[in-house]
Amino acid sequence: MATRREQILEMLERTSVPLTVQDICNALDLDDPRVVSEDLGHIAKSIRSQGRELVARPAQCNKCGFVFSDRATVKKPSRCPKCKSEWIQPPGYLIRVRR
């Protein structure tokens, strides 16, 4: 049986649509999204030597369209700095071959 990180890695390799942390939690029946966030950081480091990279679609405010492009963390932002809305589309992740 594959480990949790191996399962996440396989999911991200097979998808053509970026997956959110919540999507991954639901697919693997996990309760704590922080575990997946930590795993994504580890996966990003481990696949780099294989010529692949973890690509993140940035979080975006659903109210004003502000894009959180300069975030280094995997977590979803809590509020938009522009309009103060909490209606945020979480970041999505997938794996691709590095160019």
N, CA, C and O atoms as a GROMACS GRO file, in nm:
protein
  396
    1MET      N    1   0.084  -0.118   0.000
    1MET     CA    2   0.000   0.000   0.000
    1MET      C    3   0.088   0.125   0.000
    1MET      O    4   0.189   0.130   0.070
    2ALA      N    5   0.050   0.223  -0.077
    2ALA     CA    6   0.128   0.345  -0.090
    2ALA      C    7   0.110   0.433   0.034
    2ALA      O    8   0.006   0.431   0.099
    3THR      N    9   0.214   0.510   0.064
    3THR     CA   10   0.205   0.603   0.176
    3THR      C   11   0.114   0.720   0.136
    3THR      O   12   0.076   0.734   0.020
    4ARG      N   13   0.081   0.801   0.235
    4ARG     CA   14  -0.006   0.917   0.208
    4ARG      C   15   0.060   1.011   0.106
    4ARG      O   16  -0.007   1.060   0.015
    5ARG      N   17   0.189   1.036   0.122
    5ARG     CA   18   0.258   1.126   0.028
    5ARG      C   19   0.262   1.066  -0.112
    5ARG      O   20   0.247   1.138  -0.211
    6GLU      N   21   0.282   0.936  -0.121
    6GLU     CA   22   0.281   0.870  -0.253
    6GLU      C   23   0.143   0.880  -0.317
    6GLU      O   24   0.133   0.898  -0.438
    7GLN      N   25   0.038   0.869  -0.237
    7GLN     CA   26  -0.097   0.882  -0.290
    7GLN      C   27  -0.123   1.023  -0.341
    7GLN      O   28  -0.182   1.042  -0.447
    8ILE      N   29  -0.078   1.123  -0.264
    8ILE     CA   30  -0.094   1.263  -0.306
    8ILE      C   31  -0.015   1.288  -0.434
    8ILE      O   32  -0.066   1.350  -0.527
    9LEU      N   33   0.108   1.239  -0.438
    9LEU     CA   34   0.192   1.255  -0.556
    9LEU      C   35   0.126   1.195  -0.679
    9LEU      O   36   0.125   1.257  -0.786
   10GLU      N   37   0.071   1.077  -0.666
   10GLU     CA   38   0.003   1.011  -0.778
   10GLU      C   39  -0.119   1.092  -0.823
   10GLU      O   40  -0.143   1.106  -0.943
   11MET      N   41  -0.196   1.143  -0.728
   11MET     CA   42  -0.314   1.224  -0.762
   11MET      C   43  -0.274   1.348  -0.842
   11MET      O   44  -0.337   1.383  -0.941
   12LEU      N   45  -0.168   1.415  -0.796
   12LEU     CA   46  -0.125   1.539  -0.861
   12LEU      C   47  -0.063   1.514  -0.998
   12LEU      O   48  -0.068   1.601  -1.085
   13GLU      N   49  -0.004   1.397  -1.018
   13GLU     CA   50   0.053   1.363  -1.148
   13GLU      C   51  -0.057   1.329  -1.249
   13GLU      O   52  -0.044   1.360  -1.368
   14ARG      N   53  -0.163   1.267  -1.204
   14ARG     CA   54  -0.269   1.221  -1.294
   14ARG      C   55  -0.367   1.331  -1.335
   14ARG      O   56  -0.433   1.319  -1.438
   15THR      N   57  -0.378   1.436  -1.256
   15THR     CA   58  -0.480   1.536  -1.282
   15THR      C   59  -0.436   1.640  -1.386
   15THR      O   60  -0.318   1.672  -1.396
   16SER      N   61  -0.532   1.689  -1.461
   16SER     CA   62  -0.504   1.799  -1.554
   16SER      C   63  -0.559   1.930  -1.498
   16SER      O   64  -0.531   2.038  -1.550
   17VAL      N   65  -0.638   1.919  -1.391
   17VAL     CA   66  -0.698   2.035  -1.324
   17VAL      C   67  -0.631   2.050  -1.188
   17VAL      O   68  -0.618   1.951  -1.116
   18PRO      N   69  -0.588   2.170  -1.151
   18PRO     CA   70  -0.526   2.186  -1.019
   18PRO      C   71  -0.618   2.143  -0.906
   18PRO      O   72  -0.737   2.177  -0.905
   19LEU      N   73  -0.563   2.068  -0.810
   19LEU     CA   74  -0.639   2.020  -0.695
   19LEU      C   75  -0.610   2.107  -0.574
   19LEU      O   76  -0.495   2.144  -0.550
   20THR      N   77  -0.713   2.140  -0.498
   20THR     CA   78  -0.695   2.215  -0.374
   20THR      C   79  -0.660   2.120  -0.261
   20THR      O   80  -0.675   1.998  -0.275
   21VAL      N   81  -0.615   2.174  -0.151
   21VAL     CA   82  -0.585   2.093  -0.034
   21VAL      C   83  -0.711   2.021   0.012
   21VAL      O   84  -0.706   1.905   0.053
   22GLN      N   85  -0.825   2.089   0.005
   22GLN     CA   86  -0.952   2.027   0.046
   22GLN      C   87  -0.989   1.912  -0.048
   22GLN      O   88  -1.040   1.810  -0.002
   23ASP      N   89  -0.964   1.927  -0.178
   23ASP     CA   90  -0.989   1.817  -0.272
   23ASP      C   91  -0.909   1.693  -0.234
   23ASP      O   92  -0.960   1.581  -0.236
   24ILE      N   93  -0.783   1.715  -0.200
   24ILE     CA   94  -0.695   1.604  -0.163
   24ILE      C   95  -0.742   1.541  -0.032
   24ILE      O   96  -0.744   1.418  -0.020
   25CYS      N   97  -0.779   1.624   0.065
   25CYS     CA   98  -0.830   1.572   0.193
   25CYS      C   99  -0.954   1.486   0.171
   25CYS      O  100  -0.966   1.379   0.229
   26ASN      N  101  -1.045   1.533   0.087
   26ASN     CA  102  -1.167   1.458   0.061
   26ASN      C  103  -1.138   1.325  -0.008
   26ASN      O  104  -1.197   1.223   0.026
   27ALA      N  105  -1.047   1.327  -0.105
   27ALA     CA  106  -1.015   1.205  -0.181
   27ALA      C  107  -0.948   1.100  -0.093
   27ALA      O  108  -0.970   0.980  -0.111
   28LEU      N  109  -0.867   1.144   0.002
   28LEU     CA  110  -0.793   1.051   0.088
   28LEU      C  111  -0.861   1.032   0.224
   28LEU      O  112  -0.807   0.962   0.310
   29ASP      N  113  -0.976   1.093   0.243
   29ASP     CA  114  -1.053   1.082   0.367
   29ASP      C  115  -0.971   1.127   0.488
   29ASP      O  116  -0.964   1.059   0.590
   30LEU      N  117  -0.909   1.245   0.474
   30LEU     CA  118  -0.830   1.303   0.582
   30LEU      C  119  -0.907   1.418   0.645
   30LEU      O  120  -0.982   1.489   0.577
   31ASP      N  121  -0.890   1.437   0.775
   31ASP     CA  122  -0.961   1.542   0.846
   31ASP      C  123  -0.880   1.671   0.860
   31ASP      O  124  -0.938   1.779   0.869
   32ASP      N  125  -0.749   1.660   0.863
   32ASP     CA  126  -0.664   1.775   0.892
   32ASP      C  127  -0.592   1.825   0.766
   32ASP      O  128  -0.502   1.758   0.716
   33PRO      N  129  -0.632   1.940   0.713
   33PRO     CA  130  -0.566   1.992   0.592
   33PRO      C  131  -0.420   2.033   0.615
   33PRO      O  132  -0.343   2.044   0.520
   34ARG      N  133  -0.382   2.056   0.740
   34ARG     CA  134  -0.243   2.093   0.768
   34ARG      C  135  -0.147   1.981   0.732
   34ARG      O  136  -0.033   2.006   0.692
   35VAL      N  137  -0.193   1.858   0.746
   35VAL     CA  138  -0.110   1.741   0.711
   35VAL      C  139  -0.080   1.743   0.562
   35VAL      O  140   0.033   1.720   0.520
   36VAL      N  141  -0.182   1.770   0.482
   36VAL     CA  142  -0.165   1.775   0.336
   36VAL      C  143  -0.074   1.892   0.299
   36VAL      O  144   0.010   1.879   0.210
   37SER      N  145  -0.090   2.006   0.365
   37SER     CA  146  -0.005   2.122   0.338
   37SER      C  147   0.142   2.089   0.363
   37SER      O  148   0.228   2.126   0.283
   38GLU      N  149   0.170   2.020   0.473
   38GLU     CA  150   0.308   1.979   0.502
   38GLU      C  151   0.358   1.881   0.397
   38GLU      O  152   0.473   1.890   0.352
   39ASP      N  153   0.273   1.788   0.358
   39ASP     CA  154   0.312   1.689   0.257
   39ASP      C  155   0.342   1.756   0.123
   39ASP      O  156   0.435   1.715   0.053
   40LEU      N  157   0.265   1.858   0.086
   40LEU     CA  158   0.290   1.928  -0.040
   40LEU      C  159   0.427   1.995  -0.040
   40LEU      O  160   0.497   1.993  -0.142
   41GLY      N  161   0.466   2.052   0.073
   41GLY     CA  162   0.599   2.112   0.083
   41GLY      C  163   0.708   2.008   0.066
   41GLY      O  164   0.809   2.034  -0.001
   42HIS      N  165   0.690   1.892   0.125
   42HIS     CA  166   0.788   1.784   0.114
   42HIS      C  167   0.792   1.730  -0.029
   42HIS      O  168   0.900   1.706  -0.084
   43ILE      N  169   0.676   1.712  -0.090
   43ILE     CA  170   0.668   1.661  -0.227
   43ILE      C  171   0.738   1.757  -0.323
   43ILE      O  172   0.809   1.713  -0.414
   44ALA      N  173   0.718   1.888  -0.304
   44ALA     CA  174   0.781   1.987  -0.391
   44ALA      C  175   0.933   1.973  -0.389
   44ALA      O  176   0.998   1.983  -0.493
   45LYS      N  177   0.989   1.949  -0.271
   45LYS     CA  178   1.134   1.933  -0.259
   45LYS      C  179   1.182   1.801  -0.319
   45LYS      O  180   1.285   1.798  -0.386
   46SER      N  181   1.108   1.695  -0.296
   46SER     CA  182   1.154   1.562  -0.339
   46SER      C  183   1.145   1.541  -0.490
   46SER      O  184   1.224   1.463  -0.545
   47ILE      N  185   1.053   1.606  -0.559
   47ILE     CA  186   1.041   1.584  -0.704
   47ILE      C  187   1.130   1.676  -0.785
   47ILE      O  188   1.147   1.656  -0.905
   48ARG      N  189   1.187   1.777  -0.721
   48ARG     CA  190   1.272   1.872  -0.792
   48ARG      C  191   1.391   1.803  -0.858
   48ARG      O  192   1.428   1.839  -0.970
   49SER      N  193   1.450   1.706  -0.791
   49SER     CA  194   1.566   1.636  -0.846
   49SER      C  195   1.529   1.543  -0.961
   49SER      O  196   1.617   1.496  -1.033
   50GLN      N  197   1.400   1.516  -0.979
   50GLN     CA  198   1.352   1.429  -1.086
   50GLN      C  199   1.311   1.508  -1.210
   50GLN      O  200   1.257   1.451  -1.305
   51GLY      N  201   1.337   1.639  -1.210
   51GLY     CA  202   1.304   1.722  -1.326
   51GLY      C  203   1.157   1.760  -1.332
   51GLY      O  204   1.106   1.798  -1.438
   52ARG      N  205   1.088   1.752  -1.219
   52ARG     CA  206   0.947   1.790  -1.214
   52ARG      C  207   0.930   1.900  -1.110
   52ARG      O  208   1.019   1.925  -1.030
   53GLU      N  209   0.813   1.965  -1.113
   53GLU     CA  210   0.787   2.070  -1.016
   53GLU      C  211   0.641   2.071  -0.975
   53GLU      O  212   0.552   2.032  -1.052
   54LEU      N  213   0.616   2.117  -0.853
   54LEU     CA  214   0.481   2.135  -0.803
   54LEU      C  215   0.438   2.275  -0.844
   54LEU      O  216   0.496   2.374  -0.801
   55VAL      N  217   0.336   2.282  -0.928
   55VAL     CA  218   0.287   2.410  -0.978
   55VAL      C  219   0.163   2.449  -0.899
   55VAL      O  220   0.073   2.368  -0.879
   56ALA      N  221   0.160   2.574  -0.856
   56ALA     CA  222   0.046   2.622  -0.778
   56ALA      C  223  -0.032   2.727  -0.857
   56ALA      O  224   0.025   2.824  -0.906
   57ARG      N  225  -0.163   2.705  -0.868
   57ARG     CA  226  -0.251   2.810  -0.918
   57ARG      C  227  -0.278   2.898  -0.796
   57ARG      O  228  -0.328   2.849  -0.695
   58PRO      N  229  -0.247   3.027  -0.803
   58PRO     CA  230  -0.260   3.110  -0.684
   58PRO      C  231  -0.405   3.125  -0.637
   58PRO      O  232  -0.499   3.114  -0.715
   59ALA      N  233  -0.419   3.152  -0.508
   59ALA     CA  234  -0.551   3.180  -0.452
   59ALA      C  235  -0.603   3.310  -0.513
   59ALA      O  236  -0.525   3.395  -0.556
   60GLN      N  237  -0.735   3.323  -0.517
   60GLN     CA  238  -0.795   3.441  -0.580
   60GLN      C  239  -0.921   3.481  -0.504
   60GLN      O  240  -0.997   3.395  -0.458
   61CYS      N  241  -0.942   3.611  -0.492
   61CYS     CA  242  -1.063   3.662  -0.428
   61CYS      C  243  -1.179   3.648  -0.526
   61CYS      O  244  -1.170   3.693  -0.640
   62ASN      N  245  -1.286   3.585  -0.482
   62ASN     CA  246  -1.402   3.566  -0.568
   62ASN      C  247  -1.487   3.693  -0.580
   62ASN      O  248  -1.574   3.701  -0.667
   63LYS      N  249  -1.463   3.791  -0.494
   63LYS     CA  250  -1.542   3.914  -0.497
   63LYS      C  251  -1.482   4.018  -0.592
   63LYS      O  252  -1.551   4.071  -0.678
   64CYS      N  253  -1.353   4.046  -0.575
   64CYS     CA  254  -1.291   4.152  -0.656
   64CYS      C  255  -1.191   4.099  -0.759
   64CYS      O  256  -1.148   4.174  -0.846
   65GLY      N  257  -1.154   3.972  -0.750
   65GLY     CA  258  -1.062   3.914  -0.846
   65GLY      C  259  -0.914   3.927  -0.811
   65GLY      O  260  -0.829   3.888  -0.891
   66PHE      N  261  -0.882   3.981  -0.694
   66PHE     CA  262  -0.743   3.995  -0.653
   66PHE      C  263  -0.675   3.858  -0.652
   66PHE      O  264  -0.730   3.761  -0.599
   67VAL      N  265  -0.555   3.850  -0.710
   67VAL     CA  266  -0.479   3.725  -0.716
   67VAL      C  267  -0.364   3.731  -0.617
   67VAL      O  268  -0.285   3.826  -0.618
   68PHE      N  269  -0.355   3.632  -0.531
   68PHE     CA  270  -0.250   3.623  -0.430
   68PHE      C  271  -0.128   3.556  -0.493
   68PHE      O  272  -0.098   3.441  -0.463
   69SER      N  273  -0.058   3.627  -0.580
   69SER     CA  274   0.048   3.566  -0.659
   69SER      C  275   0.181   3.553  -0.584
   69SER      O  276   0.264   3.470  -0.623
   70ASP      N  277   0.204   3.630  -0.482
   70ASP     CA  278   0.334   3.629  -0.415
   70ASP      C  279   0.334   3.556  -0.282
   70ASP      O  280   0.408   3.593  -0.191
   71ARG      N  281   0.252   3.453  -0.270
   71ARG     CA  282   0.245   3.379  -0.144
   71ARG      C  283   0.343   3.263  -0.146
   71ARG      O  284   0.351   3.188  -0.243
   72ALA      N  285   0.418   3.250  -0.038
   72ALA     CA  286   0.514   3.140  -0.027
   72ALA      C  287   0.455   3.020   0.047
   72ALA      O  288   0.506   2.909   0.036
   73THR      N  289   0.348   3.043   0.122
   73THR     CA  290   0.289   2.934   0.200
   73THR      C  291   0.185   2.859   0.119
   73THR      O  292   0.133   2.909   0.019
   74VAL      N  293   0.157   2.738   0.163
   74VAL     CA  294   0.061   2.651   0.095
   74VAL      C  295  -0.081   2.681   0.141
   74VAL      O  296  -0.178   2.647   0.072
   75LYS      N  297  -0.094   2.745   0.256
   75LYS     CA  298  -0.226   2.769   0.314
   75LYS      C  299  -0.308   2.871   0.234
   75LYS      O  300  -0.253   2.957   0.166
   76LYS      N  301  -0.439   2.858   0.245
   76LYS     CA  302  -0.532   2.953   0.184
   76LYS      C  303  -0.530   3.082   0.265
   76LYS      O  304  -0.534   3.077   0.388
   77PRO      N  305  -0.525   3.198   0.199
   77PRO     CA  306  -0.531   3.324   0.273
   77PRO      C  307  -0.668   3.341   0.339
   77PRO      O  308  -0.767   3.288   0.290
   78SER      N  309  -0.672   3.414   0.448
   78SER     CA  310  -0.798   3.428   0.520
   78SER      C  311  -0.885   3.542   0.468
   78SER      O  312  -1.008   3.535   0.477
   79ARG      N  313  -0.822   3.646   0.414
   79ARG     CA  314  -0.899   3.763   0.373
   79ARG      C  315  -0.826   3.837   0.261
   79ARG      O  316  -0.703   3.838   0.255
   80CYS      N  317  -0.903   3.898   0.174
   80CYS     CA  318  -0.846   3.976   0.063
   80CYS      C  319  -0.794   4.110   0.116
   80CYS      O  320  -0.865   4.180   0.188
   81PRO      N  321  -0.669   4.146   0.083
   81PRO     CA  322  -0.616   4.274   0.130
   81PRO      C  323  -0.678   4.394   0.057
   81PRO      O  324  -0.672   4.506   0.106
   82LYS      N  325  -0.738   4.369  -0.057
   82LYS     CA  326  -0.795   4.478  -0.137
   82LYS      C  327  -0.937   4.512  -0.092
   82LYS      O  328  -0.966   4.629  -0.065
   83CYS      N  329  -1.026   4.413  -0.084
   83CYS     CA  330  -1.167   4.440  -0.052
   83CYS      C  331  -1.210   4.384   0.083
   83CYS      O  332  -1.324   4.405   0.125
   84LYS      N  333  -1.120   4.315   0.152
   84LYS     CA  334  -1.144   4.256   0.285
   84LYS      C  335  -1.245   4.141   0.284
   84LYS      O  336  -1.291   4.099   0.391
   85SER      N  337  -1.280   4.090   0.168
   85SER     CA  338  -1.372   3.978   0.158
   85SER      C  339  -1.303   3.850   0.206
   85SER      O  340  -1.182   3.834   0.190
   86GLU      N  341  -1.380   3.760   0.263
   86GLU     CA  342  -1.329   3.629   0.304
   86GLU      C  343  -1.370   3.520   0.207
   86GLU      O  344  -1.351   3.402   0.234
   87TRP      N  345  -1.425   3.560   0.094
   87TRP     CA  346  -1.471   3.468  -0.010
   87TRP      C  347  -1.353   3.441  -0.103
   87TRP      O  348  -1.343   3.502  -0.210
   88ILE      N  349  -1.265   3.352  -0.063
   88ILE     CA  350  -1.139   3.326  -0.132
   88ILE      C  351  -1.141   3.188  -0.197
   88ILE      O  352  -1.175   3.088  -0.133
   89GLN      N  353  -1.103   3.184  -0.324
   89GLN     CA  354  -1.085   3.056  -0.393
   89GLN      C  355  -0.946   3.005  -0.354
   89GLN      O  356  -0.847   3.074  -0.377
   90PRO      N  357  -0.937   2.886  -0.295
   90PRO     CA  358  -0.808   2.837  -0.246
   90PRO      C  359  -0.711   2.805  -0.361
   90PRO      O  360  -0.754   2.784  -0.474
   91PRO      N  361  -0.581   2.801  -0.330
   91PRO     CA  362  -0.484   2.766  -0.434
   91PRO      C  363  -0.501   2.620  -0.477
   91PRO      O  364  -0.546   2.536  -0.399
   92GLY      N  365  -0.464   2.593  -0.601
   92GLY     CA  366  -0.470   2.457  -0.655
   92GLY      C  367  -0.331   2.411  -0.696
   92GLY      O  368  -0.246   2.493  -0.729
   93TYR      N  369  -0.308   2.281  -0.694
   93TYR     CA  370  -0.175   2.226  -0.719
   93TYR      C  371  -0.180   2.112  -0.819
   93TYR      O  372  -0.276   2.035  -0.824
   94LEU      N  373  -0.073   2.102  -0.899
   94LEU     CA  374  -0.052   1.988  -0.986
   94LEU      C  375   0.097   1.975  -1.012
   94LEU      O  376   0.174   2.066  -0.980
   95ILE      N  377   0.137   1.864  -1.070
   95ILE     CA  378   0.278   1.838  -1.097
   95ILE      C  379   0.301   1.835  -1.247
   95ILE      O  380   0.223   1.776  -1.321
   96ARG      N  381   0.408   1.900  -1.290
   96ARG     CA  382   0.443   1.898  -1.433
   96ARG      C  383   0.595   1.887  -1.447
   96ARG      O  384   0.670   1.906  -1.352
   97VAL      N  385   0.636   1.855  -1.569
   97VAL     CA  386   0.779   1.845  -1.600
   97VAL      C  387   0.835   1.987  -1.607
   97VAL      O  388   0.776   2.075  -1.669
   98ARG      N  389   0.949   2.006  -1.543
   98ARG     CA  390   1.013   2.138  -1.542
   98ARG      C  391   1.067   2.172  -1.680
   98ARG      O  392   1.120   2.085  -1.750
   99ARG      N  393   1.054   2.294  -1.718
   99ARG     CA  394   1.104   2.339  -1.849
   99ARG      C  395   1.240   2.398  -1.840
   99ARG      O  396   1.296   2.441  -1.941
   0.00000   0.00000   0.00000
